[in-house]
Amino acid sequence: MEEISKQISKEHIPRIIHAVEQLVTDPFPSGSRKMSQMESTHRIRVGEYRVVYTVDKEVLVIDVIRVGSRGKVYKNLL
């Protein structure tokens, strides 16, 4: 959480946390997109930020890989 709070404005943090918590009940919400060239990796948009995450369907584990602005979140991801 500390790393995220340095990069993201304080007013967006609660929205991002809420969106990540909602992935527990619906790992593929409306608007989520599968990322090409990365198996089991998806992204959701939360305002001007993106949350990149993977889903293990067998045990329903969701790993948030990165949270950041659209321009920065995808750099060095592969």
C-alpha positions in Angstrom: 0.0 0.0 0.0 2.8 2.4 0.8 4.3 2.0 -2.7 0.9 2.7 -4.3 0.3 5.8 -2.2 3.5 7.4 -3.4 2.5 7.0 -7.1 -1.3 7.6 -6.9 -3.2 10.6 -5.7 -4.9 10.1 -2.3 -8.4 10.6 -3.7 -8.0 7.7 -6.1 -6.7 5.1 -3.6 -10.1 4.2 -2.1 -11.6 3.6 -5.5 -8.6 1.4 -6.5 -8.8 -0.6 -3.3 -12.6 -1.1 -3.8 -12.1 -2.2 -7.4 -9.5 -4.8 -6.3 -11.7 -6.1 -3.5 -14.5 -6.5 -6.0 -12.3 -8.9 -8.0 -12.9 -11.5 -5.3 -16.5 -11.8 -6.2 -16.1 -11.1 -10.0 -12.6 -11.6 -11.3 -13.7 -10.6 -14.8 -16.0 -7.5 -14.3 -17.5 -5.6 -17.1 -14.8 -3.5 -18.7 -12.0 -5.9 -17.8 -9.7 -6.8 -20.7 -7.5 -9.8 -21.3 -4.0 -8.6 -22.0 -2.5 -10.0 -25.2 0.6 -12.1 -25.1 0.2 -12.7 -21.3 -1.8 -15.8 -20.4 -4.3 -15.3 -17.5 -3.4 -11.6 -17.2 -6.2 -9.0 -17.3 -6.6 -5.3 -16.6 -9.3 -3.1 -15.3 -9.6 0.7 -15.5 -10.2 2.7 -12.4 -10.4 6.3 -13.5 -7.1 7.3 -15.1 -5.3 4.3 -13.5 -5.1 0.7 -14.5 -4.9 -2.4 -12.3 -3.1 -5.3 -14.0 -3.7 -8.7 -12.4 -3.6 -12.4 -13.0 -6.2 -15.0 -12.2 -5.6 -18.7 -11.4 -9.0 -20.2 -12.1 -8.2 -23.5 -10.5 -7.9 -22.1 -7.0 -9.3 -18.6 -7.6 -6.2 -16.7 -6.7 -6.0 -13.1 -7.9 -2.5 -11.5 -7.9 -2.4 -7.8 -8.5 0.8 -7.2 -10.5 0.8 -3.5 -10.9 -1.3 -0.4 -10.4 -0.4 2.8 -12.2 -1.3 5.5 -14.7 -2.0 4.3 -18.2 1.3 5.7 -19.5 3.4 3.9 -17.0 1.7 0.7 -15.9 2.6 -1.3 -19.0 6.3 -0.4 -19.2 8.6 -3.4 -18.6 5.6 -5.7 -17.9 6.5 -8.5 -20.2 
